Amino acid sequence: MSDAEGDCGTQGLPHPNRREVIAAGISLPVVAGVASGIAQPASTPAPERIPLRVTINDAPYELSLDPRTSALDMLREQLSLTGAKKGCDHGQCGACTIHVDGRRVVSCLTPALQLEGRQVVTIEGLAPSSGELHPMQQAFIDHDGLQCGYCTPGQIMSAVACVREGHAGSADQIREYMSGNLCRCGAYAGIVAAIQQAAPRMGG
């Protein structure tokens, strides 16, 4: 076979390089899909926003929320109350603990719309208006019940609830009822000591 026959009529035509071949291969399915009128998946419309009335740290709020919004995201993203932390986002670390009608809850698993008409307290509203620290906050400082501080707001909110629930009678009881709050720095000894100091001052 002659060279002319072997070229099959390609003499004089440009030879694409490797990048051009790959780019052409990627673009062909897209072009083919558009040309053939294949329907592209439509974007899911945002759900209708729902009104919410809630009292947070003694202040009334009227909000309009996506029904999928968690209490934690509402506090942090809508109201700039960033004391409650997003740790695991699965209700397992306690960093997002807040009080709802006096009971501690993990706000990452609490739908914001469930707070309709409720009284919510976050770490920002725990201290009295006089400017003094809450006894539990002061006790955490006194006993070094923190290191990096990321979990501390949730620890303090749970500690206050632990005392109010009557579960601060002994170190073992405190450990049991604080077990839902994790401290990656391992400040547990200081946390238990802080709760033992604050309990009598809180009347617990």
C-alpha positions, 0 to 999 in steps of 0.5 A: 500500500502506498503512502497516499493510500495509507493516509486515506485522504488525510494529507493536508488536514491538521492533526488534533493534539491530545487536549483537543481530543479530550475536550471534544469528547467531553463536549459532544454529549452535552451538545448532543443532549441539547440538540436532541431536546433532552430535558434537564432536571429542573431546580427544586423550588424553595418551599413556602416560608412560614411565620414564627413568633418566639421569645428569645432571651426575653425579646420577642421575635417575628420571623419568616422561615423555611420550614426546614430551618433548625433552631440552631441555624435560625439563631446563628444565621438569622439572629446572629446569636452565635453562642450555640455552636454547630459541632456534630449537627447530629445531636451527639455533642451538646455544643448547641444546647439551649433552653426551651421553656426551661428545658435543655434541648439540642438546637441542631435537631430542633425544627425552628418552627417547633419554637412557636410561642415558646420561651428560649434562652441561649448563652447570650441571655443567661447572665442577669441584666445587671452585667454580672456573670451567672454563677455557673459562668463564674464557676467555669472560670474559677475551675478552668472548666474550659480550654479551647472554649468551643463547647463551653456555651453548651456545657454551661447551658447543660450544667445550669439545667443539670442543677435545676433538674436536681441532678447535681447531688454528687460528682457521679450524678453530675457526670451521668447527666452531663454525659451528652456534652462532649469536651474534646479538650478533656476539661471534665474535672473542671466542669464537674468542680464548677457545677459543684460550686455553682449548685448551692449558689443556684439553690440546687 
